[in-house]
Amino acid sequence: MAFNKLSVIIPVYNEEATIHLILDRLAAVELPGEIKMELVVVNDFSSDNTARAIDTYMEARPELDIRFYHQSRNMGKGAALHRGIQESTGQYIIIQDADLEYDPREYADMLKPVIEGNANVVYGSRFIGSNPRRVLFFWHRAGNKFLTFLSNVFSNLGLTDMETCYKLFRADLIKSLNLKEKRFGFEPEVTAKISRHPETRMCEIGISYYGRNFSEGKKISWKDGFRAIYCILKYNIFSKK
């Protein structure tokens, strides 16, 4: 499918130390063909100087298409993603965390199945392929594997990484979903609902991963894992709309 704009949704919360680094990486990305990129940054009511850092960056790089939005209060990553999806104007949408765990240079790999007409939803998996990945905690990996397995049982998908950040969607598909989860429940909810959309054609590709530990600013915790289990059951069985 031919398209000319990719919207990159970037939820941010207290990322003043690294936000310029990820924006630099995004600015250096070369997309295939004539595809342009807009950066939709949503500040989830950060308590540090993240907003000032982004304003300063935008002033220094006016040639970049950056759209900056502010939440009126801290509402969670999922809510920031909802806002970014709503405000985006591209034909395709990809999610990009503001930390440095994922490599935007792999957007071209994510887009390849779309450009070739084989998919309109692409998930980047941290657990397949030969791309480099930082070795971190066993229980985080085991937890991700379990959540993906449970999600697959009910969605009838064959994913290897449901919890991945890198998710690429045709914009009209994801905008048609009634998304409700405000925090990290976004991942199992959107997977459950996009799996049932009659037009979904999904692919999965291997990506790199340079995960942070908690001292480096990682925000997800074991409580979010239990919430993910709840969301898998809720949106696959009890609340499908």
C-alpha positions in Angstrom: 0.0 0.0 0.0 1.4 3.4 -1.0 1.4 6.0 1.7 3.4 9.2 2.4 3.4 9.9 6.1 4.3 7.9 9.2 3.2 9.2 12.6 5.5 8.3 15.5 3.7 8.5 18.8 6.1 9.2 21.7 4.6 9.2 25.3 7.0 11.0 27.7 7.2 11.2 31.5 10.2 12.5 33.3 12.6 11.9 30.4 14.5 15.2 30.5 17.9 13.5 30.6 17.4 11.4 27.4 14.6 12.9 25.4 17.0 14.8 23.1 18.9 11.6 22.4 15.8 9.8 21.1 14.7 12.8 19.1 18.2 12.9 17.5 17.9 9.3 16.6 14.5 9.9 15.1 15.7 12.9 13.2 18.4 10.7 11.6 16.0 8.0 10.4 15.8 7.5 6.7 12.4 6.1 5.7 12.0 4.2 2.4 10.6 5.9 -0.7 8.9 9.3 -0.3 7.5 8.6 3.2 7.7 11.5 5.6 7.6 11.4 9.4 5.8 13.4 12.0 6.7 13.1 15.6 3.7 13.3 18.0 5.1 13.8 21.5 2.7 13.6 24.4 3.9 14.9 27.8 2.2 12.9 30.6 2.4 15.8 33.1 6.1 15.3 33.8 7.3 16.6 37.2 10.8 17.4 35.9 12.0 19.6 33.0 10.9 17.3 30.2 8.6 19.9 28.7 11.3 22.6 28.7 13.8 20.2 27.1 11.4 19.4 24.3 10.5 23.1 23.7 14.2 23.9 23.5 14.8 21.0 21.1 11.9 22.2 18.8 13.3 25.7 18.7 16.7 24.3 17.7 15.3 22.0 15.1 12.4 23.8 13.4 12.8 21.7 10.2 11.4 18.7 12.0 7.7 18.0 12.0 7.2 17.7 15.8 3.7 18.1 17.3 3.9 18.5 21.1 0.9 17.9 23.4 0.4 18.1 27.1 -1.8 16.1 29.4 -3.6 18.1 32.0 -2.6 15.6 34.7 -0.6 12.4 35.0 -2.9 9.8 33.3 -0.5 7.0 32.3 1.3 5.8 29.2 -1.9 4.3 27.7 -3.7 7.6 28.0 -0.8 9.4 26.4 -0.9 6.9 23.5 -4.6 7.5 23.1 -4.0 11.2 22.8 -1.2 10.7 20.3 -3.2 8.4 18.1 -6.0 10.9 18.1 -3.8 13.8 17.1 -1.7 11.9 14.5 -2.2 12.7 10.8 -0.2 9.9 9.1 -1.6 6.9 7.3 0.4 4.6 9.5 1.3 4.9 13.2 4.2 3.5 15.1 4.8 3.7 18.9 8.1 4.8 20.2 9.1 4.9 23.9 11.1 8.0 24.9 13.9 5.9 26.4 16.7 4.4 24.5 15.6 0.7 24.6 14.6 0.5 20.9 16.3 1.5 17.7 14.4 3.7 15.3 16.7 2.8 12.5 14.7 -0.4 12.3 11.6 1.4 11.1 12.5 0.5 7.5 12.3 -3.2 8.5 9.0 -2.6 10.2 7.6 -0.9 7.1 8.8 -3.5 4.6 5.8 -5.9 5.0 3.5 -2.9 4.6 5.1 -1.5 1.5 5.1 -4.9 -0.1 1.4 -5.3 0.6 1.7 -8.2 3.0 0.5 -6.5 6.3 -1.2 -3.5 7.8 -0.2 -4.3 11.4 3.5 -5.2 12.3 4.9 -6.1 15.7 8.6 -5.9 16.4 9.7 -8.9 18.5 12.6 -8.8 20.9 12.7 -12.6 21.0 13.2 -13.6 17.3 15.9 -12.9 14.8 19.6 -12.2 15.2 19.5 -8.5 16.2 21.4 -7.6 19.3 19.6 -7.4 22.6 20.9 -6.5 26.0 20.8 -9.3 28.6 18.8 -8.3 31.6 16.5 -10.0 34.1 15.4 -13.6 33.8 12.0 -13.0 35.4 11.2 -10.1 33.1 11.8 -12.3 30.1 9.8 -15.2 31.6 7.0 -12.8 32.5 6.9 -11.4 28.9 6.8 -15.0 27.6 4.0 -16.0 29.8 1.9 -12.9 29.0 2.4 -13.4 25.3 1.4 -17.1 25.6 -1.7 -16.2 27.6 -2.6 -13.5 25.1 -2.1 -15.9 22.2 -4.4 -18.6 23.8 -7.4 -16.2 23.8 -6.6 -14.1 20.6 -5.6 -17.1 18.6 -2.4 -15.3 17.4 1.1 -16.7 17.2 3.0 -13.8 18.5 6.4 -14.1 20.3 6.3 -10.7 21.9 2.9 -9.2 22.7 4.4 -6.6 25.2 6.8 -5.1 22.6 6.8 -1.3 22.3 7.3 -1.4 18.6 3.8 -1.8 17.1 3.0 -0.4 13.7 -0.7 0.1 12.7 -2.6 1.4 9.7 -4.0 4.5 11.2 -7.6 4.0 10.4 -7.5 0.5 12.0 -6.2 1.6 15.4 -8.3 4.7 15.4 -11.4 2.6 15.0 -10.7 0.7 18.2 -12.4 1.7 21.5 -9.2 1.8 23.6 -9.7 2.2 27.4 -6.6 1.2 29.3 -4.7 4.2 30.7 -1.4 2.6 31.8 0.6 -0.4 30.7 -2.6 -2.4 30.0 -2.6 -0.8 26.6 -0.5 -3.6 25.1 -2.8 -6.6 25.8 -5.9 -4.5 25.1 -4.8 -3.3 21.7 -3.6 -6.7 20.8 -6.9 -8.3 21.7 -8.9 -5.8 19.8 -6.8 -5.5 16.7 -6.8 -9.3 16.4 -10.6 -9.2 16.0 -10.6 -6.4 13.4 -11.8 -8.1 10.1 -9.2 -6.1 8.0 -6.2 -6.9 10.2 -3.3 -8.6 8.4 -0.5 -9.0 10.9 3.3 -9.7 10.6 6.0 -10.0 13.2 9.7 -9.2 12.7 12.8 -9.4 14.9 14.1 -6.2 16.4 17.0 -5.0 18.6 16.5 -4.3 22.3 18.6 -2.4 24.8 16.5 -2.6 27.9 17.1 -0.4 30.9 17.2 -1.6 34.5 15.4 0.3 37.3 18.4 2.4 38.3 18.4 3.6 34.7 14.8 4.7 34.8 12.7 1.6 33.9 9.1 2.3 35.1 7.2 -1.0 34.6 6.9 -3.2 37.7 5.4 -6.6 38.8 2.1 -4.9 39.5 1.8 -4.0 35.8 2.3 -7.7 35.0 -0.8 -8.6 37.1 -2.7 -5.8 35.4 -1.7 -7.3 32.0 -3.1 -10.7 33.0 -6.4 -9.0 34.0 -6.5 -7.1 30.7 -5.9 -10.2 28.7 -8.8 -11.9 30.3 -11.0 -8.8 30.2 -10.6 -7.8 26.6 -10.5 -11.2 25.1 -13.5 -12.7 27.1 -15.6 -10.2 29.1 -15.3 -6.8 27.4 -14.6 -7.2 23.7 -15.8 -3.8 22.6 
